[in-house]
Structures are given as C-alpha cells and as structure tokens.
Amino acid sequence: MSGPFYGNQFGSAAPAYGAAFDEGLRKHMLRVYNFMMLGLGVTGLVALFVASTPALYVPI
C-alpha cells in the first residue's frame, strides 16, 4: 500500500530530522518557560513590596 498515510516515505532521514526538530523545540520551550518563571518572580516581588508599603497600596 502506498499513500500519504502508509509507511515512512522519508526514509532514514525522518527520525534524524525529527530528533533535531524536537531538540530545538525543547530548547526554545525551556527558554520560554524560564522567562515566564522570571516574570512571575518579578511580579511576586513587586506585589510583596507594594503590599508591605502603605504609601503605595493605600492610594490604589
């Protein structure tokens, strides 16, 4: 059977490309998650600072 959904039509290059693609995607997502974690940390620190300073949170 041949068709778009049967077998590996890309030969032996598909797993190597897939592995390289997965590794690149993994690195990218780790970078995104690290930036998100940094952003949450900064947000938490700013919220703690504002909550502990009456001159800042009273007008809000």
Phi and psi in degrees as GROMACS dihedral restraints (atoms count N, CA, C in turn):
[ dihedral_restraints ]
;  ai    aj    ak    al  type     phi  dphi    fc
    3     4     5     6     1  -130.1    20    10
    4     5     6     7     1   147.5    20    10
    6     7     8     9     1   166.4    20    10
    7     8     9    10     1   178.3    20    10
    9    10    11    12     1   -68.8    20    10
   10    11    12    13     1   -18.8    20    10
   12    13    14    15     1  -113.5    20    10
   13    14    15    16     1    10.9    20    10
   15    16    17    18     1  -115.7    20    10
   16    17    18    19     1   122.4    20    10
   18    19    20    21     1    74.3    20    10
   19    20    21    22     1   179.6    20    10
   21    22    23    24     1   -95.9    20    10
   22    23    24    25     1   105.9    20    10
   24    25    26    27     1   -86.2    20    10
   25    26    27    28     1    -5.7    20    10
   27    28    29    30     1  -101.3    20    10
   28    29    30    31     1     1.8    20    10
   30    31    32    33     1    70.3    20    10
   31    32    33    34     1  -148.2    20    10
   33    34    35    36     1   -82.8    20    10
   34    35    36    37     1    -6.4    20    10
   36    37    38    39     1   -78.2    20    10
   37    38    39    40     1   -22.3    20    10
   39    40    41    42     1   -63.1    20    10
   40    41    42    43     1   -47.5    20    10
   42    43    44    45     1   -63.1    20    10
   43    44    45    46     1   -38.5    20    10
   45    46    47    48     1   -66.0    20    10
   46    47    48    49     1   -42.8    20    10
   48    49    50    51     1   -65.4    20    10
   49    50    51    52     1   -42.3    20    10
   51    52    53    54     1   -62.6    20    10
   52    53    54    55     1   -41.0    20    10
   54    55    56    57     1   -66.0    20    10
   55    56    57    58     1   -42.1    20    10
   57    58    59    60     1   -66.3    20    10
   58    59    60    61     1   -40.2    20    10
   60    61    62    63     1   -64.5    20    10
   61    62    63    64     1   -45.1    20    10
   63    64    65    66     1   -62.7    20    10
   64    65    66    67     1   -40.2    20    10
   66    67    68    69     1   -65.8    20    10
   67    68    69    70     1   -41.7    20    10
   69    70    71    72     1   -65.0    20    10
   70    71    72    73     1   -41.0    20    10
   72    73    74    75     1   -65.7    20    10
   73    74    75    76     1   -40.5    20    10
   75    76    77    78     1   -61.7    20    10
   76    77    78    79     1   -45.8    20    10
   78    79    80    81     1   -61.7    20    10
   79    80    81    82     1   -42.4    20    10
   81    82    83    84     1   -63.0    20    10
   82    83    84    85     1   -46.4    20    10
   84    85    86    87     1   -67.3    20    10
   85    86    87    88     1   -35.8    20    10
   87    88    89    90     1   -62.7    20    10
   88    89    90    91     1   -38.9    20    10
   90    91    92    93     1   -65.4    20    10
   91    92    93    94     1   -42.6    20    10
   93    94    95    96     1   -62.3    20    10
   94    95    96    97     1   -46.4    20    10
   96    97    98    99     1   -64.2    20    10
   97    98    99   100     1   -36.4    20    10
   99   100   101   102     1   -65.7    20    10
  100   101   102   103     1   -40.4    20    10
  102   103   104   105     1   -65.0    20    10
  103   104   105   106     1   -38.5    20    10
  105   106   107   108     1   -64.6    20    10
  106   107   108   109     1   -41.2    20    10
  108   109   110   111     1   -64.8    20    10
  109   110   111   112     1   -41.0    20    10
  111   112   113   114     1   -62.7    20    10
  112   113   114   115     1   -43.0    20    10
  114   115   116   117     1   -62.7    20    10
  115   116   117   118     1   -41.3    20    10
  117   118   119   120     1   -66.0    20    10
  118   119   120   121     1   -39.0    20    10
  120   121   122   123     1   -63.5    20    10
  121   122   123   124     1   -45.0    20    10
  123   124   125   126     1   -63.4    20    10
  124   125   126   127     1   -41.7    20    10
  126   127   128   129     1   -61.5    20    10
  127   128   129   130     1   -42.8    20    10
  129   130   131   132     1   -63.5    20    10
  130   131   132   133     1   -42.5    20    10
  132   133   134   135     1   -65.4    20    10
  133   134   135   136     1   -41.3    20    10
  135   136   137   138     1   -65.2    20    10
  136   137   138   139     1   -42.1    20    10
  138   139   140   141     1   -63.8    20    10
  139   140   141   142     1   -40.3    20    10
  141   142   143   144     1   -63.9    20    10
  142   143   144   145     1   -42.7    20    10
  144   145   146   147     1   -63.0    20    10
  145   146   147   148     1   -45.5    20    10
  147   148   149   150     1   -66.5    20    10
  148   149   150   151     1   -39.6    20    10
  150   151   152   153     1   -68.7    20    10
  151   152   153   154     1   -26.6    20    10
  153   154   155   156     1   -94.2    20    10
  154   155   156   157     1     2.7    20    10
  156   157   158   159     1  -120.1    20    10
  157   158   159   160     1   101.3    20    10
  159   160   161   162     1   -57.9    20    10
  160   161   162   163     1   -31.8    20    10
  162   163   164   165     1   -65.8    20    10
  163   164   165   166     1   -20.3    20    10
  165   166   167   168     1   -94.2    20    10
  166   167   168   169     1   -40.3    20    10
  168   169   170   171     1   -88.6    20    10
  169   170   171   172     1   -19.2    20    10
  171   172   173   174     1   -65.1    20    10
  172   173   174   175     1   -47.5    20    10
  174   175   176   177     1   -62.6    20    10
  175   176   177   178     1   -27.3    20    10
